[in-house]
Amino acid sequence: MQLTVLGCWAPYPRPGEACSGYLLQAGATALMLEAGHGSFARLTKHIDYHQLAGLVVTHYHMDHYADIYCLRHAIEGARRDGRMENTIKLFIPPEPVEIYRQLASYTGAFNVVNIEDLPAVILSPTGAIKDVSAKFARLNDLTLYFIPTAHALPGYAVLARTGEQSFFFTGDTAPTADIVGAAHNVQLLLCEASGLDKDADYLAGAHMTARQAATLAQQAKVQRLILTHFWPEYNVHDLLAQARESFGNSVSAAEQDAVFKWP
């Protein structure tokens, strides 16, 4: 598996950079996770968008899905002039309904998958404290599981597997037992770290601090932690320092265009 960071800022990007966006590759399968402001342009630096098999949008805050409209127009244009034949799978939440309906109408670009309509499965990770209910899908080389999050809007965390390789993306969420269970023993955890210790009360119920992200990683016994979703006014080294107090040196910070490969 390989993860490329397209953008890591929220709710707005630093100059010349992008909000949430990631490219996950496994074998011949390329999946875009999130499409925040500026992420489409960064995607095209790393891959021809014609090669995308799918896009996952975890929830409908603009810093996570604004550039879906760029991708839509690019695909529709490429299909009109014969440069692209297929649509791509778009995995999205059903709520808010008005946003879902708009995106579902873009059939010239997307084969829309309502995450709630996917079959339900029970995850029983080895050593996890509890079983976790998830939604299940296959996308070529990837098996995807969607786990509800605790956030201001309905949304999902995403577990991706291929063979013996595993990846977990929290999306935007407060810590939950289901996320700890679903992420148990994964090789790479990409976890939001929206603030410092001093922001804990402000973020409660919707986001994580860097230390909470590290605590979650420790509880889930993941091999490697990548922090992301940074408030652009903060020094990322301060966030890293607080996370490392709980998780040690197996934690890194997402950085635009950074590439992580594993195992």
N, C-alpha and C positions, 0 to 999 in steps of 0.2 A: 504493500500500500504506500501511497505517497500523498501528502497534503501540501498544497501550496496556498499561502495566505494572500488573498487579493485585497483585503482591507480588514482593519481591526478596531476602528474607532466608533464611538457612539456617544451621543446621538447625532453628532456631526463630525466630519473628518478634519484632520489637520490639513494645512495647505498642501495641495498636490497629492493627497492621499485619499483613501476610500473608507467607507463604513463597512459593516460586516459583509464578508464574502470569502468563500473558500472553495478550492478545487480539490476534490478527492478522486484519486485515480487508483484503480485496481485492475490489473490486466489491461484489456482493451476498453474498459468502461470508465468514462469520465462523468462525474457528478458534480454539479455546482451546488454548494450549500449556501443559502442566503444570496441576496442580490441587492445589498444596500447601496447608497449613493456612491457612484464612481466605480463600483465593482466590475461592471461590464467591460469598461475600458481596460482594467487590469487583467481581466480574464483573457482578452484577445492578445495580450502580450505573451501569454503562456500556452495558449491552445487556440486552434481554429474553432469557433463556436459551432461549426458544422459537426464537430466530433462529439459534442455533448450528447449523452444518453438521457440526461434528466437534470432537473432543478428541484431542490427542496427549499421551500420557504416555511420557516418554523412558526412565524406569526406575522401579523400585519402592522407592525410599526415600520415607518418609512426607512429607517436606517437598516432594515432587513429585507425590504422588497422594492424599493423605489426603482431600481434598474431593471426590474422585470419588464418594464415598458420598452427599454432599449433592446433587450433580448427579443421581445415580441416582434418589433419592427425589423430587426436584423433577419430573423428567421423567415418572416413573411416575405420580405424582399428577396431573400435567397431562393425561396421556393417559387416565387413568381418568375424569376429570370433563369430558373433551371439549375442553379448552383447547389441546390439542396432538395432532396425529395421528401424526407421524413419530417414529421413533427417530433418534439421531444416530450417526455413525460414530465409533467409538472405536479409535484406532490404539495398540496396546500390544505390548510385548515378550512372548515366550512363556515367559520364565524370570524368577524362579522359578515352576515349574509350578503350585504350589498357589495362588499369587496370580492367575496368568493364568486358571486354571480358575474361580476364584470370580468374577472380573470378567466372564468370558465367559458366565457363567450369567445375567447381568442383561439378558436379552433384552427385557424390558419397557421398557428405557431405551436400550439401545445395540445398534448393529449392529457387532459386534466384528470388527476386522481384526487378525490376527496379522501383525505386520510381517515376520517371516521368511517368511511364505507369499506375500508380494508378489513380482512379477516382478523379476528382477535386471537392472540396466542398468549401463553403463559411462559415467561422466562424464569428459569430456575438455575441461575448461575452457581457454579460450584463454590461453596463456601459463603454464599450470600446469606444475609440474615433472613430475607423473605423472598417469596415469589413475586413477580411483577407482571401485571397485565400490560400488553402492548399490542399495537397494530403491526401487521406484517406485510412486506412486499418484496418481490425480487426485481432487480434491475440488472440484467445481464450477469456480470461477474459478482455483483454485490447482493447480499441479503440485508434488507433494511428493517429496523424495528423502530416504531414511534411511541414514545412514552410521554404522557401529559406532563406539563410543567406547572409551576406556581408563579404566575405572572399577571400583569395588568390586563392582558388579552389572552384568550385561549391559544395554546401553542404546544409545541412538542420538542422534546429532546430526541436525538437520533443515534441509534446504535447501528453500526455497519460492520458486516463480517464478510470475509472471503477466505475460504480454507481455514487455516489456523490464525489468520491475521484479524485484528479487531480494532475498532475506532469508536469513540463516543463523543458526541457534541451535545453540550447541555442546552444550546439555545439560551434564551433569557429566562432565568428562573431563580427563585429562592431555593435553598437546599431542601430536598425531600428524601424520604426513605426509599421511594421508588427509583429515584435517580441513582442513589447509592447502590441499590440492588442491581439495576440494569447495567451500570457501569463496572460492576465487579470484575476485577482481574483483566480489564481491557489493557491493550498494549499502549494506546495513546488516548489521553483524555484532553479534549479541547474545551476549556471551561471559562465561562464568563467571569470576569473579575472587575466589576463596575466601580469599585471604590476602595478606600482605605478603611482601617479600623474605625476612624472617626465618623464614617458615613453609615455605619451599621444600622442605626435607627431609621435613617432616611431611606435606605434600600430594603428594609425589612419587608418580607412577603412578596417581593418582586424580583430582587437581584441578589448577587453575592458580592461580598468584599473579597479581596485577594486572599486573606487568611481563611475565610470560609471555603473558598475554592480549594485551597490546599488541604483543609480538614476533610472535605468531601473526597478528595483524591486519596487521602490516607485511609479513610474508612472503606473506600471501594478497593483499596489495594491495587491501584493501577500502577503500571510500570513507569509511565512518563506523563507529566502534566504540562500542557501549554496554556498559559493565560491569554485571554483576549477580551474584546469589548471594553476598551479603555476610555475613560473620560479624557478628552484630548488636552485638558489643561493640566493633567497630572504628569509627574515624572514617572515613567514606567518602572524605573529602577526602584522607586519607593514601594510600588506594588509588589515587585519581585522579592524585595527584602522581607516584607511581611509574610509572603507565601512561603519563603524558604525557611522561616522560623518553624513552620509546621511540617513541611514536606522535604526539606533538604535541597540538595543541588539537582534533583531530578525534575526540576521545574524550569521552564523557559517562558519567554514572552513572545507572543505572536508579533511579527514584524512584516510589513508589506514586502511581498515577493519572496519571503522566506520559504524554504522547502524542507519538509520533514519526511524522512523515509524510515520505514520499519518493516520487518523486525531488524 
